[in-house]
Amino acid sequence: MSTNNIKDKISSILSKNYPKGLTYSEICSETGSTKKTKSSVSQSLAAMLLDGKLIKERKRYRLSKPPREAAQEAPKQEKLQQQSSALIEGTFDATSLARDRSFAFVRTPEHDYFVDSEDTLNAYHNDKVLIEARKRSRQGESGVVRRIVKRANEMLPGSVGKVQNRWIFVASNPKIHTWFEISDLGNAQPGQKVILTVTNWGNPLSNKMPVGKITEILGESGDPQVELLAVIREYQLPLEFPQEVIEEVSRLPEHPQKADISKRLDLRSLFTFTIDPASAKDFDDAISIKKLDKGYRLWVHIADVAHYLPINSLAFAEAAKRGNSFYFPKKVIPMIPERLSNLICSLRPGEDKLCMTVETDFDLSGRVQKQRLYESVISSDARLAYEDVDDLFEGKPSQLSPTLKKALQEGRKLSRKLTIKAKDEGYIFFDLPDIEYEYDEDGFVHRLSLAEETESHKLIENFMLVANKYVATELSKRAPATIFRIHEDPDSQKIERMATVLDFYGISYIEKENLNKSIQHLLYSLPNKDYHRVFDRIILRSMKKAKYTTEHIRHFGLSLEDYTHFTSPIRRLCDLAVHHLCKRYICKTSKENISKEQIKHWASVASEQELQADQSERDIERVYSATFMKDRIGDEFTAMMVSANSSAAFLRLNEMPVTAVLKKDQFGKGKWEFHEREMRFVNPANNRSFELMDSLKVRIMEVSDDVYLELTDAPDAHTHYHNIKRPAATGSKNGKKRIRVDVRAARKKSDNKTRKQSRKKK
């Protein structure tokens, strides 16, 4: 019997049993299948599930639509549209599947849907899928994947291996949760980084592996340039600009024209300087500051990229595709061509540059008195690195001019006042430094360190926040639509789970007058750096991710009602688009028509590409760290347990900023149970446990997709931190309020009297 005949027969049988459905065994019995033909039934069922014709629930198969409705459906394309409208589109997240969990998630703007592994079809990480929502379960909103709408990537970078005389492909991205069978090896060899073009995505329901052929050899695995190229190819990042964009930008004048300067406020005589990383080439922000009798005047000058990139230009269209610049070790993929980013728009010292300037007057306490935005022309007097400023602030010898020193010291005073004001309003600060890489002559990493945030970084951050907040406030009043940078309030359930974990380790979650102050108090109550190493990230994970949108929603982390990104138009689409809106609705120097649909599209692209940038940059960090650690297999380190899932503990090495994996089977003899609420493992036989903050002595055992550890034989290879110093639960005048948190109520809870008392205490 042909496959089509089997499908028709299954449809007929299930039509008679609609809506109850039948099990696999019952269907085999009804179709009269033998041992030899059962595999055909299994394959047909799997294909019908993938096509959306069937639904599987609790081992029973049924038609996705009533028999009469299915028989009357229009042609295939119309059918797909009808079905799609009844389902929910989202992005498949296979992170948990890749960690050997039995579930995945589908992310949508409204909800994250829990999906059991049996209900994922053959979806892979970041695929666009259609899901059918189910009733709320103990895991939250749940759903079933009904159709794959679009594959995230059909060309995957990875490596080649051999298992039981079969060539298999292992993707570089650990979130691609299965191996692929190789149908055509080409000239690839083990140890090489290759590109696999997928020809068949497999069928987990019938235990069929996905299949592909090797179409490109990138080079030897472990070579930094090859690994970087693999990440670039995985995220389909453009290495070059279209020729027509290059030609368009090449026609732009290198220096501002007199006609353009004449229409702007001339600030070239105002003392101005930039502060950037030492390696930076694109300087898109500069500052000027003066001490007034009754306060301070601050100018934040931002490169006027929009002047050179009108909305109808090819360069703007390309920037609107890229969304942002991508920053990798020793490699930048810019949003706009380098002639613009590094030359025409870069605020280099001694050169006239067109800018958008936010001018702000503050009183002596750092409160804003007056603000305005206008188009300007400046000439920077000095280009500083963060290290130059920190040396001055720390009292080290400095070659800076007296004028520059005075400006920096005045800026420092104002910045400190702004920091105090932000904290008083509920600003939440996490000290999570990035990893810095140092390279040898061949481009290999030879040292890892942490880039600590210093006072010079805080100064620039504070001043940029002033400009961003003002622009957001003004556009919210004047423009029909704009782009906001929002950070929604955390879900109360996540706050509860976070509070439960912290409570086990002796850290009390105490409700203050609002949720911002509660999180602030929690972070400030952590007793030392060890606690911050572990619990800052746990607290951060209880919050939502910031994003761009046209919806006017407050920024929770900054505790600001109005916020956007305006200060980096060289590297972010949002900022570039916001500049155009400022010219149209605030400065009134532009008549470009900008529709709400355009603005909404830019916000969507900016959010999607920001996620791409974050993920790709994390991927290359992981690869570079793993490559660095391969030479240290067998070396011993001390470490602290910072996180866990059901199969492993995650340890942060003390000697270098590397997070590595200690699998459960390395804990020792016995059955180890994972207690998710406390994020720890317990052995019921002897009551031994592995808990957060535990100190361990470990050895690098393996470096592959991650860095894997084993415990050393030292008698003190495992020590419980909290048994040595476990803080007592702190109290308050109002008493300890436990866990149950109504987020909205918590925000609205305070009154003016409570706020005044809080300020007096500070």
N, C-alpha and C positions, 0 to 999 in steps of 0.2 A: 504494500500500500504506500502511495507517495506521501510526502510530508503535507502537501495541501489537502489531501484526502483525510489524513489523520486530524488536521486542524478543523476541517469541516465537521468531522464526526464528533470531535470534542465539543465544538460549538453547539451542535445539535443536542448532545447529551446534557450539557449544562443549561441549555435553554429550557429543557423539560424540568430541570431541578432548580430553576431560578426562583427566589434569590438565595436559597439555602446553600447550594454548591455541593461539591464532592471532594473527597480526599484523593490523593494520587492513587492509592490502592483501589479505590472504588472506580476511578476513571479507567484504570487498566482493566478492571473486571468488566466494565460496561463496554469497552472497545474490543474485548476478547483478546487482549495482548498476551503474547507468550514471552518467555525469558528473552528471546532474541529481539522481539519488537518493543519491549518496554523502554529501551533507550530512545527509540523514535518518539514515543509518547512523551518522555521526559524532555527531549529537545523541543518538541512542538509546544509543550506547556511553557517552557522558558521563553521561546520566541514570541508566543502570544502575550506573555507578561510584558516583555520588552516593547511590544507594539501597542500596549495599552488596551488590548482586547479583554484581558483577564485581570482579576484581582485575587490575591492570595491572602487569606486571613485565617490565622489559627489552623494552618495546614489544610484549609479547604479552599478550593479554586471555585470562583464564580465569574460570570460575565460582568464586565465593567458597567454595562448598561442593560436595561430590560430588553428582552428578545425583540419585542415589537419595535422599540425605538432603534435598536441596532439595525434591524432589517430595513428601516425607512431612511437611514442616514444617507447624506449626499456624498459626492465624490470624496476621495481620500484627502485632498488639501482642505476642503471645507470641513471635513470630519475632524482634522487635527486642530483647526481653529476653534471649533465648538468645544472640543475636549480641553484645549488649553485655557479657554476662558473660565472653565469650571475649576481649574487647578491653580496652584500658587507657584510662582516662579521664584527660585532662590539659588544660592551658590552652595555647592556641596563642600563640606569641610571634613576631610578624612583624617584629621590629626589624631583622633582617638583610635581609629582603626589601625593607623600606623604604629600605635603604641600597644597593639595587641588587645585593645578593648573590643567589646562586641557591639559597638554602636558608633554612629557618626552623627553629624548635625547638618542641617540645611539652614543657612543664614539668609534671612529676608529683612527688609527695613523694619518690619513690625515685630517679628519674633525670630528666635532661634528654635528650630524644630528638631527634637530628638528623633533619630531614625535608627531602628534596630538593624543590625548587620544583614539580616535576612530580607530586609525591605529596601536595600540600596540599589537593586538591579546591578548594572555594571558601571556605576558612577565612580569617577575619580576626583581627586582633590581639585577644587575650583571650577569644576564643570557647572554649567548652568543647567538646572533640572526643574522639572515640574513635579510637585508633590501634592498628595491628597492629605489634608489636615485630618487628624484624628482627635478624639476626645482628650482632654487634659489628663496626663498621667502623673505619677509621682516624680518623674523626671522633668515635668513641665509640659510645654506644648510638644506634641509628637506628630509624626507624619510618615507617609510611605512614598518613596520615589516611584513615580509612574512613567516618566519619560526623560530621556536625556535631550535637552534642547540644543546645547552647544558644548563641544569639548574645549577645555581650557587650552590644551596644546596637543597636537597630534604628532609632534616631533619632540622626543624626550632625550635629554643628555643622561648618560650613565656609563656603566661599565659592563664588561662581558665576563661570563663565568661558565663553568661546565658542571652539570649535576646529572649523574646517572646516564652518561653518554648523550645528554641533551644540552645544547647551548642555550643559556638563559641570559636575560638582560636585567640588571638591577639599576633602577633609576637613581640619579644623584639626589633627587629630592626625596627625603625619607617619608614624606606624606603620600607619595605614590605607593600604596600599601601592598602591592603584589609584585611578583616577578613577571616577566614577559618571556614567552618562548620566541626564539629567533628562527625565522624561516629562511633567512638569507644572511649569512655571516659576512659576506664580502671578504675583504682582506684584514678584518679586525682581529686583534689578538688580545688575550687576557693582559690586564695592566694598562690598557689604553682607555681613554675617555672617548666615547662615541656618541653619535646621534642615531636613535632608533625611530623610524617612521612606523607608526602603528597601522597595521592593516586589518586587525580584528580585535575588538575590545573584550572578547571573551564572554563567558556566561557562567557566573558562579553557581547558578541554580543547577547547571548540568556539569559542574566541575571542569569547565573548559577554560584553560589559561588564555589570557590575551596574547596576541601574536604581532610581531613586527619584523622589519628587516633593517639591517644596518645600512644607512645611506651616507654616513660621513664619519671620518676619523678625525677627532680634534687634536689628539696628541697624547702624551704620556700622563697618566693620572698622577696627581701630586704636584705637577708643574704649576706655579701660581697663575701664569698667563692662561694656561689651558683650563684650569678650574674656574677662573674668572669668565672666560669665554663660554664655558658650559652654563654658568648662571645666566649670562646675557642671552644665550640662545633659549634657555628654558623659559624666560620671561618675555621672549620675543622683543627685546629692546633694540631700537634702531641705532646702529653704529655710525650712520652717516645721514646727513640732511639731503633731501631731494635737490637735484641740480638747480631747479628753478628757484628754490628758496635761497640757495647760495648766491645765485645771480641777482636776485632781488635785493638781498642784504648788501652785496658788493657795491651797489649803486648808491647806498646811503652815505652822506658826508661824514667824514671822520670827526669833524669838529662842529659845534653848534653854529648855525648861520645867524648873521646879524639880525635878520628879520625875525627870527625866533626869539633871540635874546631881548629885542626891543619890546616884546609883549609881556615880559616877565619881570618879577621883582628881582633886582640885581643885588645878590648877597655875596659877591666875590670879595668884598672887603671885610666880610665877617669872618673871624677866626674859626676855622672848621677842621675837623680831623675824623679819620676812620679808625675803627678798632676791629680787627678780624683775626682769624687763625693765621699763623706765620706763613702757611703754604697757600693761602687764598690768592686768587687772581681776579675774581669778580667781586668788586666792592660795591654793593648796592645800597648801603646806608652810611650816612655820616652825621655827626652831631656838632652843635655849637651850644655854648652855655655861657650865661652872664649872671653875676650876682647883682640883684637890684636892692634898693633900700628896704623894700618890704617883701622880698622873696627872691625868686629865681625866674629867669627866662630861658627856656629850652627850645632849640630848633632841631627837629628831626628831619633830615634831608634824605629823600629816597629817589634813586635813579628813575628818571621819567622814561621808562621803556615803552610805555604806551604811545609816546610821541612818535617813535620810530616804527611802531607796529600797529597801524590802524586795523580795525576789526576785519576789514575786507582784504587784508594783505595775506600773501601766501605764508609768510613767516608766522603770523598770528594763528593761522589755521593749523600749521604744524605744531606750534606750542600747545594749541587746544587739544591735539591728539596725544602729545607726550605727557601733559598734565603737570610734570615737575622734572627737575633734574635728578639724576640717579648718581649717588656718591659711593664709589667703591674704593678700596685701597689702591692708590696710585692710578685711579682711572675715574673720570667723570663723564657721564653721558648727559650733556646739557639740554635744557629745554629750548633754548634759542641758540643760534650759531655763535661761535666764539668771537667773531668780529663785533657782535653786539655785546655779549656778556663780558668779554675781557678787554675790549677796546672802547667802542663808542659810548657805552652806558656805564662802564666801570668808573667809579669816582676816584680816579688816580690823582695823586698829589700834583699840584701845579698845572692842572688842566681845567679849562672851563667845561662844566657839565650841566645839562638840563635836569632839573629835579622837581619833585612834588614835595613841598615842605609843610610840616605841621608845626606851628609855633604855639607854645604854651606858656602862660604866666602862672606861677605858683606862689602861694604865700609862704611864710617861713616854716609852716608845718608840713608843706608838701601838698596842700590842697589846691586843686585847679581853680584859677580865678578867671581866666580868659583863654580861648583857643581859636585858631583859624587855620585854614588850609589854602595854599595858593601855589601856582607854578612859579618856579624860581630858576636862577642860574647861580651856581656856586663854583668855587675853586678851592679844593681841599689843601690845607697847609701841611698836613702830616699824615702819614700812613703808619699806624701802630699795630703791633701784635699784642694779643692778650698778655703775653709774658712781660712785655715792656711796662704795661700798666700795673700788673701785679708787683713787679719789682719796686716800682715807685710807692705803691700802697704799703708794701712790707718794709719800707725804709732802706732798701738796698741802693747802692750807688746807681745813679741814672744820668744818662747823657741828654735827656729831654730838655727842651728850652724852658726858661722860666715862665713864659706865657702858657705853654702847654701844661706844665706842672700845675699852674694855678687853675686852669680850666678843668683839669682832671680832678683836683682836690675839691673844687666846687661841685663837680658832677658827682663825686663820691658822697658828699654831704646830702645832696638832693636824693640820690639813689637810696641811701639808708632810710631817709624819711619815707620814701615811696614803699620800701619793703615793710616798714612798720605799719603803714596805712593798709597795705594789701593783706597782711596777716590779720589785722583787726577786722577786715571785711570778710575774712574766711578763705583766703588763698591757701591752697593745699600744696605743699612742697614735698616732692620725693627726691631723695638724693640717690639717683641711680646712674652712676657715671658710665660712659661708653668705653669700649675697649680701644686702645691705641696700639698700632702695629709699628714695629721698627723692622727694616729690611736690610738684608746683606746686599752685596754687589750684584748677585744673580737674581734678586727679586724675591728671595725666600724670607719668610718671617724668622727673625732670630731673637725677638723679644716681644713680650706682651705686657702692657701696663694699663692702668685705668686713668682716664682723663677726668680729673676732679673738676667740679665747677668752682670757680674762684670769684672773688669780688668783682673783677673786671667783667666776667661773663654776666654777673647779676646786674651790673650797671647798664650794660647794653640791653639786657632783657627788660629791665624796668622801663627804660626810655622807649623801647619799641612797643611795649604794652600801652603806654600813654597814647602813641599815635594810632595804634590799631583800635583802641577803644573809642577814641574821638571819631574816627572815620566811620566806624560801625554805627555809632549813635546818630551821626548826621545823615548817613544814607538811609537809615531806618525811618527818618522823618521826611526826607526829600525824594527818594527814588521809589517808583512803583514796586520795584523788587530789587533785592541785592543778595549777595552771598554772605552768610554768617558762618563763623567758626563756632560750632556748638559742642557742648559736652553735657549730655543729658544726666539727670539725677540717677544715682545707682538704684537698681531694683532692691526692694526691701528684703527679698529672699536671699540675695547674694550677701547683703550686709549681715543678715542673720547667720548664714553659713560661715562667713568670715569671723564673726564674733564668737561663734562656737569653737572654731579652731583656736583662736587667740586665748579664749577663756581656759582651755585645757593647759596652756603653757603659762598661766598665771597673769595674763594681760587682760585687764578689764575694759570692756567697751562701755563707756559712760555717756549717756545722752546729755548733750549740752543744749543751748537755746535753739540751735538749728543743726542740720546734718553736717554742714561745712565745719562748724566749730567742734562737732563730735569727732569727725575724722582728724581734724587738726590736733585735738587733745590726745587722741589715740597715738598719733605719730610722735608727739612731743613726750608722751609718757613712756615710750620705749627706753629702757634704762641705759643702753650702750650700743656701740657699733655692731656687735654680734647680733643683737635683736633686729637692728635695722637691716642687716645683710639678709635676714630670713623673711621678716614680716613686712617690710616695705612692699615687696613684690606681691605678697599675698593680699595686702590691703589694696594695692593698685589693681589686681585682677578682679576685685569685687566691684570695680567701677566699669562704666561703659567706655568705649573708645570715642574720642573726639572725631568730628567729621564736618564736612562742608554741606550746607543746605540753604535753601531760600526761606526756610521756616525760621521765625524769630523766636529762638529758644535760648535761655541763659547758658552760660558756660560754667558748669558746676565747679570744676577744678580751680578756675581763676576767680570764682564767685563774682562774675560780671554779668549784668543783664544784657549788655550789648558788646559783641566782640566779633572781629573779623581778622583776616590777614591782609596787610597792606604793605608791609615793609620789605618784602623780598620778591619783587616782580621779575628779577632775572631768573629765578629758579622755581617759582610756583605760579601755576595758572590762576589760582584764586586772586593773588595779589595783582597780577596783570589785568585781570578782568575788573577788579575793584578800582584800579586806577582809571580805567575807561569810564566807569560809573561816576567816579569823582569829577572827572573832567566834564561829564554831561550834566550832572545834577548839583554839584557843589561849586566848582570853579566856573561853570557855564561857558567853557571855552570850546566845547565840542557839540556838534549837532548830530552825531551818529545815532541812528535808531538801534536800540538794543531791546529786543523783546524779552518778555518773561520766560518764554520757552528757551531762548538762548542762555539766559542766566541760570536756569534750572539745569540745563545740559552741562554747562561749565562746572557747576557745583558737583554734579554726579561724576564727571570725568576726574575732577580734582580729588574727590574722595577715593575713587577706585584706584587711581594711579598712586596715591599716597600709600595705600595698602600694598600695591605692587612694590613700591620702593622699600617699604619697611621689610617685607618678606624677602626680597632679593638681597638686601643688605645684610639681613640676619643669616641668610643662606651662605653668603660668601664668608661671613665671620665664622660660621660653624665649620666650613670647609678649611679655611686658613688655620683655624685653631687646631683642627684634627691633623692637618698636615704638619703643623709645628710639633704636635705631641707624638707623632709616629717615631721620632728619634728618641723618645723617652720611654718607650715600652720597657718595662722592668724597673723603672725608677720609682722610688717611694716618695710619698707626699703626705702631709696632714690635710684634713678636709673637714668641712662642716656640712651636715645634712640640711638642705634648704628647701626641698620639696619631695613629693612622692606621688606615684600612682599605684595601681593595683599590682604591677609587675616589677617595680624597681624604685629605689631611692635615688635622688639626684643630689650630688655632692658638689660643693664649691671648694676648689683647692685653695689653700691659704697662700701658697707660694706664688701663684699666678692666677689671673682672672679667667679660669677655665671651669666650666660646669661639666661634670662627667657622671656616668651611670654606674650604679652598683645594683646589679640584678638581684632579685629575691633569692635565686639559687646560690648566691654567694654569702648569704647571711650566716649559714651554718645549718646543722642538722635540725630536722623537725619541720612541722607544717606552720608556715608563717601566714597569718591572717592580716589583711589590710583593713584598718579602721579609717574609713574615709573622713568621718566627721572630725577626727583628731589628726589626720594625715600622718599615721604611724603604722608600723607593723608589730604584731604581737605573736609570740609563740606560746600557745595555751599550755603546752607540756611543761615548760619551765618558767613561764611568765617573763621571759626575756623580751625586749622590745627595741626597735629602731625608731627614733623620734626626731622631730625637727630640732635643730641646734646641737644634736649629738656630735661629738668630736670623734674622728676616725683616722686611723693610720692605714693608708691604702697604697696599692701598687698598680701602675698602668699595666693592664692585662692584654688589651686589644684596642686597636684604633681602626675602625672601618667607617660605617655611617655615623658613628659617634665614638666618644672616648669611654672605654669600659674599664672598670676597676675590679680589684679583689682586695680583701682585707689582708694585712700583713699578719705574721705570726706573733707579733709583739703582745705581751700580756695586757697592755693598756691600749690595744688597737681600737677599742670601742669604749667611749666614756659618755655617760649621760650628762649633758650640760645642766639641765634644769634641776638635777639632784644636787648639784654643787651650789647653784645660785638661782633659786626660783623665786621671783619677786612675789610678795604678798599682794593680794588684790587690793587696789587702792580704793578708798572710799571718797565720799563727797558729802557736803552738807545736805544735799538732797537724797543721799543714799545711792547705791549702785542700781541702775536700771538695766535690766538684762535683755538683751538680744531682740525682742520683738520691736520692730522699727517701722513706723508708718512714715515713709519718706516725705510725703507732702506735708503731713501734719508736723513733722519735725522741723521743716523749713519755716512754717508759719507760726511756730510755737512761741517765739520770743516776742516780748513787748519792749517799749522804749526804756522802761525802768531796768529790765534785765540787761539790755545792751549797755546802758550807762554804768551799771555795776561791773560788767565785764571789762569795760574800758578802764575803770578806776583800778581794778586789780592788776591790769597790765601796766 
